[in-house]
Amino acid sequence: MLARLLRDMLRLEMVVVGRKHVSTLMKKMGIEALYRKANTSRRNQAHRIYPYLLRGLIIDRPNLVWAMDTTYIPMQRGFVYLSAVLDWATRRVLAWRLSNTLTADPCVEALDEAILKYGPPEIMSTNQGSQFTSSVFIKALEQHSIEISMDGKGCWRDNVFVERLWKSVKYEEVYLHGYDTVSIARLALSRYFDFYNRRRPHSTLDGMTPDTAYFTLRHPPLAAAA
């Protein structure tokens, strides 16, 4: 899959090369695809699990539903965790954090930042990971009267838009670089998320960028006077 991606990227640069040749060069250079290794959705059996609220819900406006998830970001040595808050209807990344540990604190920080900037959503959708079922994260949601929706165990499709975000982040940015330090990774991801929100069009948004969709739908133009 990575060989095909690199082949297609090279073709965009007017370099015509076959997938098999790219694969051969990757082996010679010691380049290989990095796949999910860290379990970022480990459940704490002592924590309460909330019901899934999105079945049949039409999500067609900003701040109706936010989704949040955590993934791993490979480094030259080891990996770090990336948590992000995503507006479901417009795919806009509202806030994110990098952390060395899989705890609730970075998730709460990202949530607080998103709420401070954009106001609270009606519903927050997460998986059953211990960072999202922890008392500190649940309390942060309850303080703003945000309803809590959790997908079924192992049902990544219930949080499919965040999974698509992770795929974009990793194949368009992370897998193309080897970050030496967390500060370098943070700077690179900051640039990428700015590109993702402001300049990357989405077919599911009729070619609009997340920024355009979010701010247009959140503040629709006033109807012309009769």
Secondary structure as UniProt FT lines:
FT   HELIX           2..12
FT   TURN            13..14
FT   HELIX           19..29
FT   TURN            40..41
FT   TURN            45..46
FT   TURN            55..56
FT   TURN            62..63
FT   STRAND          65..74
FT   STRAND          79..87
FT   TURN            88..90
FT   STRAND          93..99
FT   HELIX           105..118
FT   STRAND          123..126
FT   HELIX           130..133
FT   HELIX           135..142
FT   TURN            143..145
FT   STRAND          147..150
FT   TURN            153..154
FT   HELIX           156..159
FT   HELIX           160..172
FT   HELIX           174..176
FT   HELIX           182..198
FT   HELIX           203..205
FT   TURN            206..207
FT   HELIX           210..218
//
